[in-house]
Amino acid sequence: MFGIGDQELFLIILFAFLLFGPDKLPGMGRTIGRALRQFRTAQEGVTKVVQSEIIDPIQNVAETSTGKAAAKAKAEDEDMTEEEVAAAKPAETFAERRARLAAEKAAAEKDAASAADADAPVEVAPETDAAEVEPAPEPEPAPTSVEALYGLDDDDDDDLDDGKDA
């Protein structure tokens, strides 16, 4: 019981008897017994409410996975063509869009650079192996802090603040 042995329980009862005396101990025992009974009753009430309001509805939904709404959605999906199914899929994610835009930007810059090279006189470059060609540098990652996003981490702004204080 609560990790207390018989000897420890006996010592606690003995000290309680010596501390409170024989007149108050029976009344204290009754009060503690009532409090424990009320706590147990309240705990059972909360358990019943949780069971009836939360757990049972979740189990009912889980058991009826082919309910009316699921059957209706399944019937609608069967009527759709492959093009409609592809159109109904979610749009690209933010990361996918970011990668696509970065690739488009790199391609546009490459096209602009090749157009500028076409206007310039053609220089004959020595032949190089494919292994010696350096890959294009990756773009810098986007700033991650609020200060960097709004340019608040500049040291140039400190001069303006010093002028106001003077």
Helices and strands as residue ranges (DSSP letters): H 6-50, I 51-55, H 56-63, H 68-79, H 82-88, H 94-119, H 146-150, H 157-165
